[in-house]
C-alpha cells in the first residue's frame, strides 16, 4: 500500500454530469479514481477495466448510460467498486 497521495487529473463535466478524475495509488497498483461530484459516489477502475471500456462496442457502452438501470436504486456498490470511506 502506497502512502503517495492521489494524483489529480481534472474534472470532466457536461450539462448532465460532473466527475473528478484522479489516479489512486493506495491499492495494489495505480488505478483511476472517479468521483461523481453531484452525489459523491466514488468508483475505482484498474488497467484491465479501462482496457475493457476502450474495446467495448458502442451499443454496449450506450446501454450502460441508462440511469434507471442502477443510479436511482438504493443498492450496495457492485463488485470492484466502493464508495468513499468504505473498507
N, C-alpha and C positions, 0 to 999 in steps of 0.2 A: 504494500500500500504506500503510495507516494504522499509526501507532505507538500508537494507542489500545489500552488493554488490553481484554480481553473484559469484557462486562457480565454478571455472574452474574444469573440469574433465580431459580433454585432447583433443587430436586430433586423429581422425580415418582417415587413408589415404591409398590409393592404387594407382595403375598406372592410374586409371580412375577418382578419386575424392579425395578431402581432406576436411574434415569437423571438425570444432572446436565444442566441446561439453561442455556445462556448465549447471548449474542449475540456473534459473532465479527466483528471489524472489520478483519481482516488480508487479506481477499480484495479483489475489485473493488468490492464493496459489502457491506453488513451481511448476515449470514446466521446462521441458527440453528445452534448447535453442540450436539450431543447426545453425551454420553459414557456408555456402559454401565458402571456402577460395579462390576459383578461381573467383567467381562472386560477393561475398559479400552479397548474399541473406541470410536472417535470417528467420527461422521458429521456432515456439514455439509449443511444444506438452505437453498437460496435461496428468494426470494419465489415464483418460479414453481413450484418443487417443493412448497412449502407450500400454495399455492392448489390444486394438483392433488390433494393429500391432502384438502383441505376439500371438494372436489367428487367425490371417489372414492365410487362406490356401496358401501354397506355390505358386500355379498358379496365385492367385490374387496379391500376392506380386510381382511376376515376371512381371505381366502386368504393374505395376507402374514404372518399370525400363526403359521403352521406352522413351528416351529423346525427341523424336519428338512429343510426346503427349502434353507436356507442356513446356519443358525447353527452346526451341528456339522460342517461340511465344512471341510477345510483348503484354502481357495481365497484368491486375491487379492481385495482390495476391488473392488467394481463401479465403473463409471464414475460420477463425481460424488461419490464417497465416498473418504475416505482415512483411514488410521489415524494416530494421534498420532506425530509425528516423521517422517512420510513427506513427501517433496518437496513 
